[in-house]
Amino acid sequence: MQIRNIAIIAHVDHGKTTLVDKILHSTNVFRANQETGDLIMDNNDLERERGITILSKNVSVEYKGVKINVIDTPGHADFGGEVERVLKMADGVILLVDAFEGPMPQTRFVLQKALQLNLKPIVVINKVDKANCRPDEVHDAVFELFFNLDATEEQLNFPTYYGSGKNGWFNDSLEPREDIIPLLDGILTHVPEPKVSEGTLQLQITSLDYSTFLGRIAVGKVTRGKIAENQPISLVQVDGSIKKTRVRELYIFESLGKKRVQEVMAGDICAVVGIEDFGIGDTIADFENPEALPVISVDEPTMNMLFSINNSPFFGKDGKFVTSRHLRDRLMKETEKNLALRVHDTEAADSFMVYGRGILHLGVLVETMRREGYELTVGQPQVITKIIDGKKSEPFEILVVDVPQEFASKVIDLVTRRRGEMLIMETKGEMQHLEFEIPSRGLIGLRTQMLTNTAGEAVMAHRFNDYKPWKGPIPGRNNGVLVAKEAGTTTGYSLDKLQDRGSFFVDPGEEVYRGMIIGENNKPGDLVVNPNEGKKLTNMRASGTDGAANIAPKILMTLEECMEYIQQDECIEVTPNHIRMRKTILDEEERKKYQKMLKAEEVG
């Protein structure tokens, strides 16, 4: 059977997963009466809640007697590590672009990787049913992007399809139709068959699957030779060492599931069961004369965060896994399949330094662990600095903001205050398109401020650019926090009295402990308050009404917002049911001593 391997790449929210839905529906993967729902590929809870793809996944469909392996990839820059290695399995890419937004920074990053691997591109301009979309301008912008990325003549001659994933049509012109047949025909015509070179077996492991019955499963494309069940093989590891082992079971992808087969020929994507201790990038090769494929390189992490056990007074109330051993095992397990993540031990036995690609990357890990029943404390995210040519250097990113014109000045002011420099400013219809170069530190906490100042209208995207010399201090948040004085249960009476001091992250009747952050101060500087005071009762009948009825509701913050909000001396306590911010040193006197000591060190 002929095979085509194609990966779908695009910026977040441009409609990749919806396109995969349409391909599955139009190739009759489902029975006519089967309930399928939307976003079939985003099958874990976090992906569905956030509306983003986090892990890349494979499906295969059959069309006109040809098997098409389709790989859905994440669009967020923080999950770039996923995309890079998955492209190794593909022979062509569908570059999906929004007909209004055009190519975004993440599109550029992934497309560059695809062109370097010499994959054949097909451009699909999606969402042409949107108001004020501009498909022709976007087509020119995509061509320009290809040109800037040094595409070959052949790659520049890419076919373009237009359509609307939501309405279920794609065509090679702007004329609406009933189905996506022209696109499927285009895949067969334009995507080359997998290149098969003569020789012994070579298969590079590009992703992992896990099954409770079979253990870890290696997934990759057979680039040369063939692989069969029970065949003795060599596993060539990244460090060059070779292990002799045997294939136990072999599966290929069929529709949404897997099907067990006896052998797989070169060019197809398969899953191999029965290999111990393999890593991503290892090569499964011939038993007698193994030859390794070039190792997959993944971009370095740019941010780190301290993960430690939960040491607050509420330790162990919610979670099942609370010890440092649990925490360590879970983080080590994560590094096996999450390529861009690194975990290092620290001097303290119960703390680990975790390195990742950005706040979302680390946030998703914490959120996943929390749902699995872990309790942990995470510190403020820090950028990773390096010494280059004797100078302290930090990571810089290219930040792209699209915003209505009346807010443009506010955005420029916000970014320049955080040491950003403007590179490009152009008008796109009623929107202003701004591009900046900004230190990664400046991005922490920027999104919340940006959305507040632009009434939620700003569309922000950023990608890692390069390491450059340190830019100097960046102002943190302006306001201090309200810290609880002692443990107890908050009362409506005392919260009402404290309302003129700031806004609260807790409601009446919540348990708090000493040193926990319960609100934001209206002024700079932290304030220790007592939210647990009860109303003094007398035997006089009170004529006034109870003030507790007019307390403003608490501010709800997501995990990422908390990570962006906290400062150096604060941390977040994460348990399955609660996310609480707190001071790292809970006791007020101890905190003051520590601050004095730091000041003395700075002077000295």
Disulfide bonds with the S-S distance in Angstrom:
none
